[in-house]
Amino acid sequence: AAGRRLGAIRGGAVVRSRPPEGGQGRRWRPEVRRAEILAAAMGAFVSGRYDDIAIEDVAAAAGVSKALIYHYFSSKRGLYLAVVEALGAALVEAARMEEGAPLALGLERSLRSFYAFLQVHGALFRSLVRGGVGSDREVEAMVAAIRGRIAARLWPALHGATGQGGGDGQKSGAVETTRRCRLQAFLGAVEALAVDAVDHGDVDEDTFVAVALGAAALVGAPPGPLGPIGPPGTSTPTPPG
């Protein structure tokens, strides 16, 4: 919704699920317990240094025993890696582009979905992309893989069958290199924008989307019939022919 700001919605907080009324129900199903532990761990890893976070604290926040956490995740390290994996899956899903939607509209919706993701996981996202809490080579590799999955999600939509390049392999390779560079420049700009939005808490949703779309235009819209990326709410030109 227009006017929403990250600072007003606790950019790093994690809202725990509530047990259903009338008894234990779903609360005791393993997947629900695991999800509750992950939610509590996300909140813990946002609020302090990795070395200062105790499994006891996560267990207390999740309302479970330490033994149950070790049962699901083996160790604090295993729990943290599971948090990174879960965060990455949510982030990749937020970056999904609608099939068949006009480019500008699909990109706008994807950016709004990403903004909603930041409302819940903003502080942990910032920590990961900045190489913060719990970061090492393994975590850095996981974050790089997440970036790669997001690029793979966006690539077909932004650079789908344009039919350019023909039989000239050298020319086609140059076109693909340019497209890849544009995509990476756009993703880097959006990541920096997201960190700024989380840091300051004063960037509302419409501003976030407009600036991100402006970054896409600045680095160069995809060549070919997809056409330029316009402001929020606009559609791309109809492909010729």
C-alpha positions as CSV (number, residue, x, y, z in Angstrom):
1,A,0.0,0.0,0.0
2,A,1.1,3.5,-0.8
3,G,2.8,5.4,2.0
4,R,4.1,2.4,4.0
5,R,7.6,2.8,5.4
6,L,10.0,0.2,6.7
7,G,10.8,2.2,9.9
8,A,7.1,2.0,10.9
9,I,6.9,-1.7,10.6
10,R,10.0,-2.9,12.4
11,G,12.3,-3.7,9.5
12,G,14.0,-6.6,11.3
13,A,11.3,-8.0,13.4
14,V,9.9,-11.5,13.0
15,V,6.3,-12.1,13.9
16,R,5.9,-15.6,15.5
17,S,2.9,-17.7,14.6
18,R,0.2,-18.2,17.2
19,P,-1.1,-21.7,18.1
20,P,-4.7,-22.3,16.9
21,E,-7.5,-21.9,19.3
22,G,-8.9,-24.9,21.1
23,G,-5.9,-26.9,21.9
24,Q,-2.5,-28.1,20.5
25,G,-3.6,-28.7,16.9
26,R,-1.0,-27.8,14.3
27,R,1.3,-26.3,16.9
28,W,2.8,-29.7,17.6
29,R,3.4,-30.7,14.0
30,P,7.1,-30.9,13.3
31,E,7.1,-28.5,10.4
32,V,5.3,-25.9,12.5
33,R,7.7,-26.4,15.4
34,R,10.7,-26.1,13.0
35,A,9.2,-22.9,11.5
36,E,8.7,-21.4,15.0
37,I,12.3,-22.1,15.9
38,L,13.5,-20.5,12.6
39,A,11.4,-17.4,13.3
40,A,12.8,-17.1,16.8
41,A,16.3,-17.6,15.5
42,M,15.8,-14.9,12.8
43,G,14.9,-12.4,15.5
44,A,17.9,-13.5,17.7
45,F,20.5,-13.3,14.9
46,V,19.2,-9.8,14.0
47,S,19.4,-8.4,17.5
48,G,23.0,-9.5,18.5
49,R,26.4,-10.8,17.6
50,Y,26.5,-14.4,16.5
51,D,29.0,-15.4,19.3
52,D,26.7,-13.7,21.9
53,I,23.6,-15.6,20.9
54,A,22.9,-18.7,23.0
55,I,20.7,-21.6,22.0
56,E,18.9,-21.1,25.3
57,D,17.8,-17.7,24.2
58,V,16.4,-19.1,20.9
59,A,14.7,-21.9,22.8
60,A,13.1,-19.5,25.2
61,A,11.8,-17.3,22.4
62,A,10.4,-20.2,20.5
63,G,8.9,-21.9,23.6
64,V,10.8,-25.1,23.1
65,S,13.7,-27.0,24.7
66,K,17.3,-26.8,23.7
67,A,17.1,-30.5,22.9
68,L,14.4,-29.9,20.3
69,I,16.6,-27.3,18.5
70,Y,19.5,-29.7,18.4
71,H,17.1,-32.4,17.1
72,Y,16.2,-30.2,14.1
73,F,19.4,-28.3,13.5
74,S,22.2,-30.2,15.2
75,S,24.0,-27.0,16.3
76,K,23.8,-23.3,16.5
77,R,25.8,-23.1,13.3
78,G,23.3,-25.5,11.7
79,L,20.5,-23.3,12.9
80,Y,22.1,-20.2,11.5
81,L,22.7,-21.8,8.1
82,A,19.0,-22.9,8.1
83,V,18.0,-19.2,8.8
84,V,20.1,-18.1,5.8
85,E,18.6,-20.8,3.6
86,A,15.0,-19.9,4.6
87,L,15.7,-16.2,4.2
88,G,17.1,-16.8,0.7
89,A,14.1,-18.9,-0.3
90,A,11.8,-16.1,0.8
91,L,13.9,-13.5,-1.1
92,V,14.0,-15.5,-4.3
93,E,10.2,-15.9,-4.1
94,A,9.8,-12.2,-3.6
95,A,11.8,-11.6,-6.8
96,R,9.4,-13.7,-8.9
97,M,8.2,-12.1,-12.1
98,E,4.7,-12.9,-13.3
99,E,4.6,-14.8,-16.5
100,G,2.9,-13.0,-19.3
101,A,2.8,-9.6,-17.5
102,P,4.1,-6.5,-19.3
103,L,7.7,-5.9,-18.3
104,A,7.2,-2.7,-16.4
105,L,4.1,-4.0,-14.5
106,G,5.8,-7.3,-13.7
107,L,8.9,-5.6,-12.4
108,E,6.9,-3.1,-10.4
109,R,5.0,-5.9,-8.7
110,S,8.2,-7.8,-8.0
111,L,9.7,-4.7,-6.4
112,R,6.6,-4.2,-4.2
113,S,6.9,-7.9,-3.1
114,F,10.6,-7.3,-2.3
115,Y,9.6,-4.2,-0.2
116,A,7.1,-6.3,1.7
117,F,9.9,-8.8,2.3
118,L,12.1,-6.1,3.8
119,Q,9.3,-5.1,6.1
120,V,9.7,-8.4,7.9
121,H,13.3,-9.4,7.3
122,G,15.0,-6.1,6.5
123,A,17.6,-6.1,9.3
124,L,18.7,-9.7,8.7
125,F,18.9,-9.0,4.9
126,R,21.1,-6.0,5.6
127,S,23.4,-8.1,7.8
128,L,23.7,-10.8,5.3
129,V,24.5,-8.6,2.3
130,R,27.0,-6.6,4.3
131,G,28.8,-9.7,5.6
132,G,27.6,-9.2,9.1
133,V,26.6,-11.6,11.9
134,G,27.7,-15.2,11.4
135,S,29.3,-14.5,8.0
136,D,32.2,-16.6,6.7
137,R,33.1,-18.2,3.4
138,E,30.3,-20.7,3.6
139,V,27.7,-18.0,4.3
140,E,29.1,-15.7,1.6
141,A,28.8,-18.6,-0.9
142,M,25.2,-19.1,0.2
143,V,24.5,-15.4,-0.3
144,A,26.2,-15.4,-3.7
145,A,24.0,-18.4,-4.7
146,I,20.9,-16.5,-3.6
147,R,21.9,-13.6,-5.7
148,G,22.4,-16.0,-8.6
149,R,19.0,-17.5,-8.1
150,I,17.4,-14.0,-8.2
151,A,19.3,-13.1,-11.3
152,A,18.1,-16.4,-12.9
153,R,14.5,-15.5,-12.0
154,L,14.7,-12.1,-13.5
155,W,16.8,-12.9,-16.6
156,P,14.1,-14.6,-18.7
157,A,11.6,-11.8,-18.0
158,L,14.0,-8.9,-18.6
159,H,15.9,-10.5,-21.5
160,G,13.4,-13.1,-22.9
161,A,13.4,-14.1,-26.6
162,T,14.4,-11.0,-28.4
163,G,15.8,-12.9,-31.3
164,Q,18.9,-10.8,-31.5
165,G,22.4,-11.9,-32.2
166,G,21.7,-13.9,-35.3
167,G,24.4,-16.2,-36.5
168,D,27.2,-14.0,-35.5
169,G,28.6,-15.7,-32.4
170,Q,30.9,-12.9,-31.5
171,K,28.2,-10.3,-31.8
172,S,25.7,-12.5,-29.9
173,G,28.2,-13.0,-27.1
174,A,28.7,-9.2,-26.8
175,V,25.0,-8.7,-26.5
176,E,24.7,-11.3,-23.8
177,T,27.6,-9.8,-21.9
178,T,25.9,-6.4,-22.0
179,R,22.6,-7.8,-20.9
180,R,24.3,-9.6,-18.0
181,C,26.1,-6.5,-16.9
182,R,22.9,-4.4,-17.0
183,L,21.1,-7.0,-14.9
184,Q,23.9,-7.1,-12.3
185,A,24.1,-3.3,-12.2
186,F,20.3,-3.2,-11.6
187,L,20.4,-5.8,-8.9
188,G,23.3,-4.1,-7.2
189,A,21.5,-0.8,-7.3
190,V,18.3,-2.4,-5.8
191,E,20.4,-4.1,-3.1
192,A,22.0,-0.8,-2.1
193,L,18.6,0.9,-2.1
194,A,17.2,-1.8,0.1
195,V,20.0,-1.4,2.7
196,D,19.5,2.4,2.7
197,A,15.8,1.9,3.2
198,V,16.4,-0.4,6.2
199,D,19.1,1.9,7.6
200,H,17.0,5.0,7.5
201,G,13.4,3.8,7.7
202,D,12.1,6.8,5.8
203,V,11.6,5.3,2.3
204,D,8.0,4.6,1.6
205,E,6.9,1.8,-0.8
206,D,6.1,4.1,-3.8
207,T,9.4,5.9,-3.5
208,F,11.3,2.6,-3.3
209,V,9.6,1.3,-6.4
210,A,10.1,4.5,-8.4
211,V,13.8,4.8,-7.5
212,A,14.4,1.1,-8.4
213,L,12.7,1.5,-11.7
214,G,14.7,4.6,-12.3
215,A,17.9,2.6,-11.7
216,A,16.7,0.1,-14.3
217,A,16.3,2.8,-16.8
218,L,19.6,4.4,-15.8
219,V,21.6,1.2,-16.5
220,G,19.8,0.7,-19.8
221,A,16.6,-1.1,-20.6
222,P,17.0,-4.5,-22.3
223,P,17.6,-4.1,-26.0
224,G,15.1,-5.4,-28.4
225,P,11.3,-5.6,-28.5
226,L,10.8,-5.5,-24.8
227,G,11.3,-1.8,-24.9
228,P,12.2,0.7,-22.1
229,I,11.1,0.4,-18.5
230,G,8.7,3.1,-17.6
231,P,7.4,4.6,-14.2
232,P,5.2,2.5,-11.9
233,G,1.8,1.6,-13.4
234,T,2.9,1.8,-17.0
235,S,3.2,-1.0,-19.5
236,T,5.8,-1.7,-22.1
237,P,5.2,-1.1,-25.8
238,T,3.7,-3.9,-27.8
239,P,6.4,-5.9,-29.6
240,P,6.5,-5.1,-33.3
241,G,5.3,-7.5,-35.9
